[in-house]
Amino acid sequence: MAISVYFLPLALKSLPIRIAHLIWIGIGTIGTVILGIQLFDESKEVIKIFFILLIVIGIVGLRIFS
């Protein structure tokens, strides 16, 4: 968490706050899901992975087009 709090202000130097915040939330969500799968043996259903990929595509799209 401390790392993300450190990097958010750095990202705000080159991104609008709305985009930086969305990316920050997306990365946190993806990290939480990955840790849940790795550490707590949560399911690795195809639909779950599909929606995680949609989040990643959305983050990349926001970065490209902002």
Contacts in CASP RR format, 6 or more apart in sequence:
PFRMAT RR
TARGET T0000
AUTHOR 0000-0000-0000
METHOD contacts of the structure
MODEL  1
MAISVYFLPLALKSLPIRIAHLIWIGIGTIGTVILGIQLFDESKEVIKIF
FILLIVIGIVGLRIFS
4 24 0 8 1.000
4 27 0 8 1.000
4 28 0 8 1.000
8 20 0 8 1.000
8 24 0 8 1.000
11 20 0 8 1.000
11 23 0 8 1.000
11 24 0 8 1.000
12 20 0 8 1.000
15 23 0 8 1.000
15 63 0 8 1.000
15 66 0 8 1.000
16 66 0 8 1.000
19 62 0 8 1.000
19 63 0 8 1.000
19 66 0 8 1.000
22 59 0 8 1.000
22 62 0 8 1.000
23 59 0 8 1.000
23 62 0 8 1.000
23 63 0 8 1.000
26 55 0 8 1.000
26 59 0 8 1.000
27 59 0 8 1.000
29 55 0 8 1.000
30 52 0 8 1.000
30 55 0 8 1.000
30 56 0 8 1.000
33 42 0 8 1.000
33 48 0 8 1.000
33 52 0 8 1.000
36 42 0 8 1.000
37 43 0 8 1.000
37 44 0 8 1.000
END
